[in-house]
């Protein structure tokens, strides 16, 4: 019997609508604030979110984590690429990934972190840190504001996340709050925080 992955509540039911929405938003636009942290040379990237195809199109090798079949299967069909490996794994444990012993140049979490409760976030941070190489980056986009009906989300402060990250040798290099790119969400008071961390000694 499969148990539902915590934090994915509501996604399978709305997968088709959400999938169209994600595909309609330009990743380059969404991640403008963090583009300087993403290597231009082909790199090894862990995508926990929505941007595997964007990374692959830039020549990166991508492991894309998506625990919801209704989101992962259409994404695999729409973005067939030899550079993307799709993996049915999930936060906070990322057990399948950790067992492989890989290290990534960038670990990207888009609209994921706020689905974890405080205890899950504490459990997740060491796992994320273990997956990024020295000098590599962990990048997060965190949603703030009203929670849609049927979803599981928490209000996460950047300060709490920065404190957790620093215990794992992840040093903050970006903390930027922006309005939602969708007009309806802006009216509803939804904002986003872009956080980025570098493992080990921060950039000079």
N, C-alpha and C positions, 0 to 999 in steps of 0.2 A: 504494500500500500504506500503510495507516495504522499508525503506531507507537503503542504504548500510552503514555499520559501517565505520567511518573514519579510515583510516590506513589499511584496509583490501583489498584495491585496488590491483588487480592482483592475489590475492591468490585463489579465486574460480576457475579462468581459468586454473591455474597451479596446482590445489590441488593434483591431483594424483601423479605428479612428485615430488612435495614438500613433500608429505606424505611419499613417499619412501625414500627421502633424510633424513628426520628427523628420520625415523625408523632405518636408517643405521648408525647413529652417536650415539655412546655410551654416555648415560647421565652421567655415572660415570666419563668418560673421559672429557666430556664437562665441567663438574662442579667440576673438581678436586680441583680448587683453593678455593672453598667455602664449601667443604665437612665438614670441622670442624665446620661450623655454622648450619648444619642440625642435629637435634637431632637423637640420636641412638635409644632412646625409642620411641614407637609408639606415634605420635603427630598428630596435626590437621594442614594440609598444604593447602594453596591456590596456585594453579598452574595456572598462566596466561602465557601459552606458550606451552610446548611440553613434559613435564616430568611427567604427572600424573601417568602413569603406572609404571615408575621407583620408584616413591615415594610409591605407593601402594604395590609394591613388597617388600619394606622394612618394611611393616606393618603399614604405616601411613594411616590416613583417609584423603582423598583428595577431595577438591572441584576444579574441572577443568573448567576454563572459556575459552570458544572458541566461538566467534560470527559468524564464517563462517561455514555454514551447511556442505559444501563440505570437510571441515577438521574435524569437530566434529563428524559427523555420521560415517565415516570410523574408526576413533579412538575409538569410542564406540564399534564398531563391533569387532575390533582387540583386544581390551583390556577390555573384560567384567570382571568387578571386583566389588564385593559388597563394596569395600573400596573407590570407585570413584563415585562421583556425578558430572555429566556433566551439565554445566550451560550455557545457551545462554545469556551472559551478556557481557559488553564491557567497556573498559576505554574510556574517563576519569571518567565517572560518577559511574560505577559499582552499578547502582541503585538497582538492584534486591538483590545483596549481602548485601549492606548496610542496606536495609530494614529488613533483617533477624537478624541483631545485633550480628552476630558471631564474634569471635576473633580467630586469627590463630597464631600458633607458628612460622610459616614461611610463608612469601608471596614471591613467586618466579615469576619473569618476565623474560622470555628468548626471546630475539629478538623481543621485543614489544615496548620498550620505545621510540625508534627512529622513530616509526610511528606516534607519537603525535607531533603536533606543539607546539611552546612555550607556548601559552595560554592553550592548553589542558594539557600540563605537569604541569602547575601551578594549574589547577583544579584537576588533578589526585592525586597529592602528599597528600593532606589532607585525601582523601578517602583511599589511601593505608595505611596511618598512623592509621586511625580509625579501620582498619581491623586486625592490628597486636597487640598482647598482649604486656604488659610491659615486657621487656626483650627478646621479640621475634625479629626475623630478617626479613628485607626486602632485597632481593637479586635480582640484575639485571644483565643481559648480554646485552650490547649495541653494535650495529654494527656501524663501521665507514668505509667510502670509497664510491666508485662509486655506484650509485643507479640503480638497474636493471630497464629496460624499463617497463613502466606500473605500477611501484610501487610508493608508497608515503612514502618517508623517509626523515628525517632531520638529519643534523649533530648536535649531542648533546655532549656538553663538560661535562666531569665528574664534573668539578668545578661547573657548573651551577646546576647540579643535587644534588650535595652535599649541596650547599647553600639552595636550595629548601627544601631538607630533614631536614636540621637542624632547619628550622622554625617550623617543626612538631615534634620535640623531637626525630628525627631519627639521630643517631650519626654514622658517618662513621667508619667502621672497616676494610674495604678493598677497594683498588683502584688499579686494576691491568690491564695493557694493554697487550694483547697477539695477535699473528698472527692467521689468520684463520687456521682451521684444514684441509681445502680443498685446494689442490694444486692450482687449477684454481683461487680460490679467493685470495690466497697469492700472486700469480703473478699479479693479478689485484690491489693489494695494500689494500685489505680489512683486517682490524684489528678489535678486540673486546676489550671492557672494561668490566671487572667484578667489579661491585660495590656492597658493602654490608653495611647495616646499622642495628644497634641495637636500639630498642625503649627504651627510658628512660636512666637510667645510663648505660654507656658503661661497657664492661667487665673489671674487675680489672687487 
